Amino acid sequence: MKICFVDTVNIDYSYEDINNYKIRGAESILINLSKSISETGIEVTIFNNCKNEISFKNYNWLNINKIKNYKNNFDIVISNNNTKALDVFNCKKKFIISHSILSLEKGIRKKQIISYFINRPKYLLLGNYHKSKMSKLFTLFGSSIIDYGVDKIFEHKELNNIIDNDLSYFTSRQDRNLDMLIDIWKQKIINSRNSSKLYITPLNHDLKKYNIFNRKMLERSNYIEEIIKSRMIILPGHKAELYCLSALEAAELCIPIVTMGIGSLSERVEHNITGLVSKNSDSFAKNVLEMYKNDQLWNEIRSNLIARRGQNSWNKATQKFIKIIKEL
């Protein structure tokens, strides 16, 4: 079986960039998923805007301008978010991995509708929240929910008990309700516990008087060394957050998560099991403070995370993925 992935996003990246902090979630997912599939013996080719092409025995990264030379080469073609990327290929099985909520209006605006009916792709969705928000039109030819895994570097990282009990991190994108978190922190957290420290994805603001600091954007291994010392990861969530790889990575490092459960965070965190899920800003602030102060609660949640560690491997996610695309 020969599988092709197509990513039309205007970013130059390939398998070699897996530990580059500039790579976003969707790109790191494509790298890990494609490589993991190739390791099962299936031939995998990725077309994107990479400048440095890579060719192994059954794993290839090629520049997207070469697509027309390979239009008859594949049994299955999978596009990241873009139905029009499927137009050139002659194969029976076509899929879209959706990384956004696609409404009818958005499909028309992005000129995806005609291509959708020509290619008749099946949509691969990221969770129940994602499925509930998608237009039913885009599941007309079939859909399924897929899983993601965490990088092996998170799986293999040795845990330790050297925790800074004042330290917390926000590890998602700035537009994922970071402004909400900052407001809640300033108004309801720092005055109640002034030793607490919050490191955030960098902003052009000086918030040091609130013990809010810009975290360093580091290569993957150094990033792990920093966050693994934290008491908790704080992620409010966002309506556009369809999976939240940051939460999965934190769980693999056995770091409790405090969230408002917005978007897919309601699926990533189990209340009182792997973190704390809050109903509103008041309970959110209360839960952050509780996670700081309550050692018994923190230890119970950390123990739960340790017991579950290793269940989110790319090997496991890939086996499910291959089963879906064969049967769907």
C-alpha positions as CSV (number, residue, x, y, z in Angstrom):
1,M,0.0,0.0,0.0
2,K,1.2,3.5,-0.9
3,I,0.0,6.5,1.1
4,C,0.4,10.2,0.3
5,F,0.0,13.1,2.6
6,V,-0.4,16.7,1.2
7,D,0.1,19.8,3.2
8,T,-0.3,23.1,1.4
9,V,0.5,25.4,4.3
10,N,3.2,27.9,3.4
11,I,5.8,26.6,5.9
12,D,9.1,25.0,5.0
13,Y,9.5,21.9,7.2
14,S,10.2,18.2,7.0
15,Y,10.8,15.2,9.2
16,E,14.2,16.8,10.2
17,D,12.4,19.7,11.9
18,I,10.5,17.6,14.5
19,N,12.3,19.3,17.5
20,N,12.1,22.8,16.1
21,Y,10.1,25.1,18.4
22,K,8.7,26.9,15.3
23,I,6.8,23.8,14.2
24,R,3.1,24.0,15.2
25,G,0.9,21.2,16.4
26,A,-0.5,20.3,13.0
27,E,3.0,20.0,11.5
28,S,4.5,17.9,14.3
29,I,1.4,15.6,14.1
30,L,2.0,15.1,10.3
31,I,5.7,14.4,10.9
32,N,5.0,11.8,13.7
33,L,2.0,10.2,12.0
34,S,3.7,9.8,8.6
35,K,6.9,8.4,10.1
36,S,5.1,6.0,12.3
37,I,3.0,4.7,9.4
38,S,6.2,4.2,7.3
39,E,7.7,2.1,10.2
40,T,4.9,-0.4,9.7
41,G,6.3,-1.1,6.2
42,I,3.8,1.1,4.3
43,E,5.3,3.4,1.7
44,V,4.6,7.0,2.6
45,T,5.2,10.2,0.7
46,I,4.6,13.7,1.9
47,F,4.2,16.7,-0.4
48,N,4.6,20.1,1.2
49,N,6.7,23.3,0.9
50,C,9.9,21.7,2.1
51,K,13.1,23.0,0.4
52,N,15.3,20.1,1.5
53,E,13.8,16.9,0.2
54,I,14.3,13.6,2.1
55,S,14.2,10.1,0.7
56,F,14.5,6.9,2.7
57,K,13.5,3.3,1.7
58,N,9.8,3.9,2.1
59,Y,9.5,7.4,3.5
60,N,9.8,10.5,1.3
61,W,9.4,14.3,1.7
62,L,9.0,16.0,-1.7
63,N,8.3,19.6,-2.7
64,I,4.7,20.2,-3.5
65,N,5.5,21.5,-7.0
66,K,6.3,17.8,-8.0
67,I,2.8,16.5,-7.2
68,K,1.7,16.2,-10.9
69,N,4.6,13.8,-11.5
70,Y,3.1,11.4,-9.0
71,K,-0.6,11.8,-9.5
72,N,-1.1,8.1,-10.3
73,N,1.3,6.6,-7.7
74,F,-0.9,6.2,-4.6
75,D,-3.6,4.0,-3.2
76,I,-4.6,6.6,-0.6
77,V,-4.2,10.3,-0.5
78,I,-4.7,12.4,2.7
79,S,-4.8,16.1,2.7
80,N,-4.3,18.4,5.6
81,N,-7.4,20.6,5.7
82,N,-7.6,21.3,1.9
83,T,-9.9,19.5,-0.4
84,K,-8.5,21.2,-3.5
85,A,-5.2,19.6,-2.8
86,L,-6.8,16.3,-3.8
87,D,-7.9,17.4,-7.3
88,V,-4.7,16.3,-9.1
89,F,-4.7,12.7,-7.8
90,N,-6.1,9.7,-9.5
91,C,-7.0,7.2,-6.7
92,K,-10.1,5.8,-5.2
93,K,-9.6,6.6,-1.5
94,K,-9.2,10.2,-0.4
95,F,-9.3,11.7,3.1
96,I,-9.1,15.1,4.8
97,I,-7.5,15.4,8.2
98,S,-9.5,18.4,9.5
99,H,-7.7,20.8,11.9
100,S,-10.5,23.3,12.0
101,I,-14.2,23.6,12.4
102,L,-15.6,23.7,8.9
103,S,-19.0,25.3,8.5
104,L,-20.9,25.6,5.2
105,E,-20.2,29.3,5.0
106,K,-16.4,28.7,5.6
107,G,-16.4,26.0,3.0
108,I,-17.9,28.3,0.4
109,R,-15.6,31.2,1.4
110,K,-12.5,29.0,1.0
111,K,-13.9,27.6,-2.3
112,Q,-13.8,24.0,-1.0
113,I,-17.4,22.9,-1.9
114,I,-16.9,22.0,-5.6
115,S,-13.7,20.2,-4.9
116,Y,-15.4,18.3,-2.0
117,F,-18.1,16.9,-4.3
118,I,-15.6,16.0,-7.0
119,N,-13.2,14.2,-4.7
120,R,-15.8,12.8,-2.2
121,P,-13.3,12.6,0.6
122,K,-13.9,11.1,4.0
123,Y,-13.2,13.4,7.0
124,L,-10.9,12.4,9.8
125,L,-11.8,14.4,12.9
126,L,-10.0,15.0,16.2
127,G,-12.7,14.3,18.8
128,N,-16.3,14.4,19.8
129,Y,-16.2,18.2,20.3
130,H,-14.8,18.6,16.8
131,K,-17.5,16.3,15.4
132,S,-20.3,18.2,17.2
133,K,-19.2,21.5,15.6
134,M,-18.6,20.3,12.0
135,S,-21.3,21.0,9.3
136,K,-23.0,17.7,8.6
137,L,-22.3,18.3,4.9
138,F,-18.7,17.5,5.4
139,T,-19.3,14.1,6.8
140,L,-21.6,13.2,3.9
141,F,-19.2,10.6,2.4
142,G,-18.0,9.3,5.7
143,S,-16.0,10.4,8.8
144,S,-14.2,8.9,11.8
145,I,-12.4,10.2,14.9
146,I,-8.7,9.6,15.0
147,D,-6.2,9.7,17.8
148,Y,-2.9,11.4,18.1
149,G,0.1,10.4,20.1
150,V,3.0,12.2,21.8
151,D,6.6,12.4,20.6
152,K,8.8,9.6,21.9
153,I,10.9,12.2,23.6
154,F,8.0,12.8,26.0
155,E,7.4,9.1,26.5
156,H,11.0,8.4,27.3
157,K,11.7,11.3,29.5
158,E,12.7,10.1,33.0
159,L,10.5,11.6,35.7
160,N,11.9,13.1,38.8
161,N,10.6,14.7,42.0
162,I,12.4,18.0,41.7
163,I,9.3,20.1,41.4
164,D,9.1,23.9,41.9
165,N,5.9,24.1,43.8
166,D,5.4,27.8,42.9
167,L,5.8,27.2,39.1
168,S,3.1,26.9,36.5
169,Y,3.2,27.2,32.7
170,F,0.8,28.1,29.9
171,T,2.1,26.2,26.9
172,S,-0.5,26.8,24.1
173,R,-0.7,29.5,21.5
174,Q,-1.3,33.1,22.7
175,D,-4.7,33.2,20.9
176,R,-5.9,30.3,23.0
177,N,-7.4,32.5,25.7
178,L,-4.1,33.6,27.2
179,D,-5.6,37.0,27.7
180,M,-8.3,35.4,29.8
181,L,-5.8,33.6,31.9
182,I,-3.7,36.7,32.5
183,D,-6.8,38.7,33.7
184,I,-7.9,35.9,36.1
185,W,-4.3,35.5,37.3
186,K,-4.0,39.3,38.0
187,Q,-7.4,39.6,39.7
188,K,-7.9,36.4,41.5
189,I,-4.7,34.4,41.9
190,I,-1.6,36.4,42.5
191,N,-3.1,38.4,45.4
192,S,-4.1,35.2,47.2
193,R,-0.7,33.5,46.7
194,N,2.0,35.9,45.8
195,S,4.8,33.4,45.5
196,S,3.1,31.8,42.4
197,K,4.8,32.1,39.1
198,L,3.3,31.8,35.6
199,Y,5.4,31.4,32.5
200,I,3.5,32.1,29.3
201,T,4.0,31.9,25.5
202,P,5.8,35.2,24.9
203,L,3.9,38.5,24.7
204,N,5.2,42.0,24.2
205,H,4.1,43.1,27.6
206,D,6.0,43.4,30.9
207,L,3.9,41.5,33.4
208,K,6.6,40.8,35.9
209,K,4.9,42.7,38.8
210,Y,2.2,40.0,38.6
211,N,4.8,37.2,38.5
212,I,4.0,36.5,34.9
213,F,7.1,35.9,32.7
214,N,7.7,35.1,29.1
215,R,8.9,31.5,28.7
216,K,11.8,30.8,26.4
217,M,10.9,29.2,23.1
218,L,13.3,26.3,23.2
219,E,14.1,23.2,21.2
220,R,12.0,20.2,22.3
221,S,14.4,18.6,24.8
222,N,15.2,21.9,26.6
223,Y,11.5,22.8,26.6
224,I,10.7,19.5,28.4
225,E,13.5,20.1,30.9
226,E,11.8,23.4,31.8
227,I,8.2,22.4,32.1
228,I,8.8,19.1,33.9
229,K,9.7,21.0,37.0
230,S,6.3,22.8,37.1
231,R,3.5,22.2,39.6
232,M,0.9,22.4,36.9
233,I,0.1,23.4,33.4
234,I,-2.7,26.0,33.1
235,L,-4.8,25.9,29.9
236,P,-8.2,27.6,29.8
237,G,-9.0,26.1,26.4
238,H,-10.5,27.7,23.4
239,K,-13.4,27.1,21.1
240,A,-11.0,26.6,18.2
241,E,-8.9,24.1,20.1
242,L,-9.8,20.8,18.6
243,Y,-7.3,18.5,20.2
244,C,-4.7,20.4,22.3
245,L,-1.4,18.5,21.9
246,S,0.0,20.6,24.8
247,A,-2.4,18.9,27.2
248,L,-1.5,15.5,26.0
249,E,2.3,16.2,26.3
250,A,1.8,17.6,29.8
251,A,-0.1,14.5,30.8
252,E,2.7,12.3,29.5
253,L,5.1,14.2,31.7
254,C,2.7,13.6,34.6
255,I,2.0,17.3,35.1
256,P,-1.5,18.0,36.4
257,I,-3.6,20.4,34.2
258,V,-6.0,23.1,35.3
259,T,-8.5,24.1,32.6
260,M,-11.9,25.6,32.0
261,G,-12.6,22.7,29.6
262,I,-13.3,25.0,26.7
263,G,-13.2,23.3,23.3
264,S,-11.4,19.9,23.3
265,L,-9.9,20.4,26.8
266,S,-13.1,18.9,28.2
267,E,-11.9,15.7,26.4
268,R,-8.2,15.9,27.3
269,V,-8.6,16.4,31.1
270,E,-10.7,14.3,33.6
271,H,-11.7,16.3,36.7
272,N,-10.0,15.1,39.9
273,I,-8.3,12.3,37.9
274,T,-5.8,14.0,35.5
275,G,-6.4,17.6,36.5
276,L,-9.1,20.0,37.5
277,V,-11.9,21.2,35.1
278,S,-13.6,24.5,36.0
279,K,-17.1,25.8,35.2
280,N,-16.3,29.5,35.2
281,S,-13.5,32.0,36.0
282,D,-14.2,31.9,39.7
283,S,-13.9,28.2,40.0
284,F,-10.9,28.3,37.6
285,A,-9.0,30.6,39.9
286,K,-10.1,28.5,42.9
287,N,-8.8,25.4,41.2
288,V,-5.4,26.9,40.3
289,L,-5.0,27.9,44.0
290,E,-6.2,24.5,45.1
291,M,-3.6,22.8,42.9
292,Y,-0.9,25.0,44.4
293,K,-1.9,24.5,48.0
294,N,-3.4,21.0,48.3
295,D,-0.4,18.5,48.3
296,Q,-2.7,15.5,48.8
297,L,-4.8,16.4,45.7
298,W,-1.6,17.1,43.6
299,N,0.0,13.8,44.6
300,E,-3.2,11.8,43.8
301,I,-3.5,13.4,40.4
302,R,0.2,12.9,39.6
303,S,-0.1,9.3,40.7
304,N,-3.0,8.8,38.3
305,L,-1.0,10.3,35.5
306,I,2.0,8.1,36.2
307,A,-0.3,5.0,36.2
308,R,-1.6,6.0,32.7
309,R,1.8,7.0,31.3
310,G,2.6,5.3,27.9
311,Q,-1.0,5.0,26.7
312,N,-0.7,7.8,24.2
313,S,2.1,6.4,22.0
314,W,2.2,7.1,18.3
315,N,2.5,3.4,17.7
316,K,-1.0,2.9,19.2
317,A,-2.5,5.9,17.5
318,T,-1.0,4.8,14.1
319,Q,-2.5,1.3,14.4
320,K,-5.9,2.8,14.9
321,F,-5.3,5.3,12.0
322,I,-4.3,2.5,9.5
323,K,-7.4,0.5,10.5
324,I,-9.7,3.4,9.9
325,I,-8.3,4.4,6.5
326,K,-8.4,0.7,5.3
327,E,-12.0,0.2,6.4
328,L,-13.6,3.6,5.9
